[in-house]
């Protein structure tokens, strides 16, 4: 078998190694000055007023719901067509997830799909930029804002994508980001909250550090620190300076990463355009995707089904992945699914797959992938 082609590889190099060494030499490896710098620079790049670094996008979503006041008795509209954390965080705060269907072209919630399931108890919507495809936030907020419904943008996959000429998340009251290795920017694990509200950012910083009355940084600066008080239920959601140092280097790489991924996606799109039965994800008219995930739908007229194509790719040494999961099919949420209400979600989950896209992918390796797409039977 030829050398394996992975579905994703992070782009890491000597700059990240040097940044980590500097942190180790400094003697301060926990949350500290580099986390603060990463927050500031990330906010600037994403055109956000405030940024709060945390341990993952899941904890970012969790804290975002808490600071926004979402809790027991509240309904929160979510896409089933998303990683399960999007739904889990709703239950973390004691609220009720309400599944909405998605648009077939983008894989995202729309104003219409939200309206179809909205209840009198709906107080929030979690709108995902699925696979890096920007969600149409203005259209959704035109419906939700007059009703006082919060829109929390799950931008886990969105760094480097644009919406109406601005970075995704820039138009949201609050958004959550991921730095998992599958994302364009990675810190190993890690996440970020961005928000337009100083009070929400301040409370998120407080809660991520056990809700201590005195921060770790303040205690470190004091020879005899004051006694701390834990004024409410808090969490240990702190990012380390080791992670932030890597994140700062990665943030500087973002334009090059996006450019390269869009080149690879464009080459796939051109190659797939004349293959009957394959439909590739594309930019919506209102924005551009970073193609964090490049997915293809296998339709009628193609020589095999989705799973057959996955098997053919695997036989050629290509590691592809099934499309985005449907959370409503998982055991904790099966009772929430209503028959026929998530038809597009189920179609996309059953008939899409994710192709390899990463910065180091060579033209020759991409040609190997394309060759299988053209002749899945060999």
WONORQUI-V396266 format. One record per pair of residues at least 6 apart in sequence whose ideal C-beta (glycine too) atoms are under 6 Angstrom apart, sorted by sequence separation. I is the first residue (numbers start at 1). J is the second residue. If there is no record, write none. Layout:
<<I:J> <I:J>>
This chain:
<<23:29> <54:60> <102:108> <129:135> <169:175> <179:185> <195:201> <219:225> <272:278> <283:289> <327:333> <90:97> <102:109> <103:110> <144:151> <161:168> <179:186> <313:320> <43:51> <78:86> <127:135> <179:187> <272:280> <298:306> <42:51> <78:87> <100:109> <328:337> <87:97> <141:151> <158:168> <310:320> <114:125> <140:151> <179:190> <193:204> <269:280> <298:309> <39:51> <101:113> <214:226> <100:113> <127:140> <155:168> <178:191> <39:53> <76:90> <100:114> <155:169> <177:191> <214:228> <281:295> <38:53> <177:192> <213:228> <153:169> <212:228> <213:229> <280:296> <100:117> <176:193> <35:53> <109:127> <213:231> <278:296> <279:297> <76:95> <78:97> <80:99> <98:117> <125:144> <153:172> <175:194> <211:230> <326:345> <155:175> <211:231> <279:299> <74:95> <75:96> <76:97> <77:98> <81:102> <174:195> <211:232> <71:93> <72:94> <108:130> <152:174> <153:175> <154:176> <155:177> <156:178> <277:299> <70:93> <71:94> <75:98> <77:100> <79:102> <107:130> <173:196> <211:234> <326:349> <127:151> <160:184> <210:234> <277:301> <278:302> <70:95> <132:157> <159:184> <169:194> <276:301> <277:302> <323:348> <81:107> <124:150> <125:151> <126:152> <127:153> <128:154> <129:155> <131:157> <159:185> <265:291> <268:294> <323:349> <58:85> <62:89> <106:133> <108:135> <122:149> <134:161> <207:234> <61:89> <65:93> <111:139> <126:154> <129:157> <207:235> <295:323> <111:140> <129:158> <132:161> <134:163> <208:237> <209:238> <261:290> <265:294> <323:352> <62:92> <79:109> <208:238> <261:291> <323:353> <322:353> <111:143> <129:161> <258:290> <320:353> <321:354> <134:168> <137:171> <320:355> <77:114> <129:168> <86:126> <310:353> <75:119> <306:351> <75:121> <82:128> <75:122> <306:353> <76:124> <77:125> <78:126> <74:123> <79:128> <190:239> <318:369> <70:123> <190:243> <298:351> <70:124> <297:351> <297:352> <187:243> <316:372> <295:352> <296:353> <187:246> <295:354> <313:372> <187:247> <312:372> <293:354> <294:355> <294:357> <312:376> <185:250> <291:357> <309:376> <86:154> <304:376> <184:257> <303:376> <68:150> <64:152> <264:357> <160:254> <261:357> <264:361> <160:258> <57:156> <260:359> <271:370> <257:359> <184:290> <184:292> <64:174> <64:176> <61:176> <60:176> <47:166> <57:176> <47:167> <46:167> <57:178> <164:286> <46:169> <47:170> <163:287> <162:287> <162:288> <161:289> <64:193> <161:290> <160:290> <60:191> <59:191> <56:189> <60:193> <67:200> <57:191> <56:191> <157:292> <67:203> <54:191> <67:204> <53:192> <51:192> <52:193> <63:204> <51:194> <63:207> <50:195> <48:194> <49:196> <46:194> <52:201> <42:192> <136:286> <50:201> <52:204> <52:205> <134:287> <54:208> <133:289> <132:289> <132:290> <132:291> <132:292> <131:292> <131:293> <10:181> <8:182> <10:186> <59:237> <106:284> <55:237> <54:237> <53:239> <35:239> <35:241> <38:244> <31:238> <34:241> <32:241> <35:244> <38:247> <30:240> <34:244> <38:248> <41:251> <29:240> <34:245> <29:241> <28:241> <29:242> <23:241> <23:242> <23:245> <20:245> <19:245> <99:328> <16:246> <19:249> <16:249> <15:249> <99:336> <87:327> <104:344> <101:342> <102:344> <81:324> <84:327> <101:344> <102:345> <101:345> <80:326> <80:327> <80:328> <80:342> <81:345> <80:345> <7:319> <4:317> <5:318> <6:319> <7:320> <7:321> <2:317> <1:317> <11:359> <7:356> <9:358> <8:358> <5:356> <5:365>>
